[in-house]
Amino acid sequence: MDQRRFSLRNLRDFGFGKQTMEHMIQETTSDFIQELKKKLGTPIDLHERFSIVVVSALWRIAAGEKLSQNDPKILELLDKLKV
């Protein structure tokens, strides 16, 4: 129960449940769709693409910095997370 309270309190500080977070998620989703449209007709590794979207959204929440889906920071971070 304490962990739940802690999590909710901290997520609210990042904008959880507010219009700003909803807008950020919609913007990230729109960027993702645009990236998929660019790759139309070619094979796409959806696992990797979804990972990039998730890391991008989390980075924006935690660091307050918007990174493009092809930003070297995100790609490097994902590379380091691979086991």
N, C-alpha and C positions, 0 to 999 in steps of 0.2 A: 504494500500500500504506500509506503514511504517513497519507493522508487517511482511509482506512478505519479504521485504528487510532484516530486522533483522534476520528472520528465515534462509534465504538463506545464509547470511553472516556467521552466527554461524554454520550452517550445513557444510559449506565449511571448517571451522576450524576443524571440526571433520572428514573431509575426504569425505564429500558428493560429488559424481561425480568423484571421483578419483579411480584409480585401486585398491588402498588399501582397500577401503570400499567394492568394488565389490568382492574382494578376501575374505574379512571377511564374507560377506553375503553367498558366495558360501561354505565357510568352515562351517558356522553355519547350512546351509541347509544340507550339507553332514552329519554332526553330527546328525541332526534330523532324517534323513533317516536311519542311523545306529541304532538309538534308536528304530525306528518303526520296523525295521527288527528283533530286539531282542524280540519284543513282538508279532511276527507273530503267529497267531492262538489263541490269547487271546484277550478279549475285551479291547479296548483302549478308554479313554476319550479324543477325539481329541481336544475339547475345552481347556482342561487343558494343553495338550501337545503343542498346538499352543501358548498358553499364555506363557509357559516356554521358547519357542523359541524366542518369541518377547522380553520378559524381558531379556533374555540372550544377544540378539543382542544389545538392548538398553544399557544394563550394560557395554558391551564391548565398545560401542561408547562413552558413558559418562565417564566411569571410566578407560577405557583402560586396563581392566582386563578381561581375558577370563575365564569364569566359565563353568564347565560341566553342562549338562542338568539335572543332579541329584544333583547338588551342594546344600547343605543346605541353603546357602544365598538366592538363587533364590526361593527355595521352601518356605522359611520363608517369603520372601517379597510377594510372591503371596498369601500366607495365610493371611497376614496382609491386602492385598488389597481386599480380599473377603468381601462382605457386607452381 
